[in-house]
């Protein structure tokens, strides 16, 4: 399988995602349950927004969006594709846009064949509230797709990764939840090594709780207090998680968590 993402420009992105048709005035209610449950799977601080691909505008955003970008909620409402893509580092934009088109094409082809359970993680550098670039993880857990298999609207989650010390992030990871396989796709200017599909380990409910609190920056004593368990129990869970993921440090464990969407498994 090809492992590089071909870059595209903003016009190509617009042409691919722009759709004809109609959306009812309260179409965003379709996403309400997924938004409400997003907190349960969060690997860290995040904001969300909903796109209308008929108008090619962002029409609904989370109340906390000003905490993560240089712009207010009013700036985001009714903003266009150029506005969103301008938040990414100039070196990342062509590949990020290419990844959006690549993954959307893959998603729709898989849906046509009846296959579900595929997740896509996008990594890039985006402006924070102070106008500095930091790494983010972008996911689109739900799309409104019409009978012609066209994406009319999408819910987008953007996770702030500034509190992680992680290097060599891929551009895109495609996670097949049915057989627990992961494929990485990289920037065209990154070194490409032989890709090995890694089995996603089984994670218990308690381990997910601990991973989430670790991702939020809590240390062992704080996790123990939060979950009403002992320090020793937390350390045992961390040790088991590192064995399952073949990682040595907490930073490596959290990196593994993000790449494989362990909290969603």
Buried (B, 14 or more C-beta within 10 A) or exposed (E): EEBBBEBBEBEBBBEBBEBEEEBEEEBBEBBEEBBEEBEEBBBBBBBBBBBBBBBBBBBBBBEEBBEBBEBEBEBBBEBBBEBBBEBBBEEBBBBBBBBBBBBBEBBBEBBEEEEEEBBBBBBBBBBBEEEEBBBBBBBBBBBBBEEEEBBBBBBBBBBBBBEBEBEEBBBBBBBBBEEBEBBBBBBEEBEEEEBEEBEBBEBEEBBBBBBBBBBBEBEBEBBBEBBEBEEEBBEEBBEBBBEBBEBEEBBBBBBBBBBBBBBBB
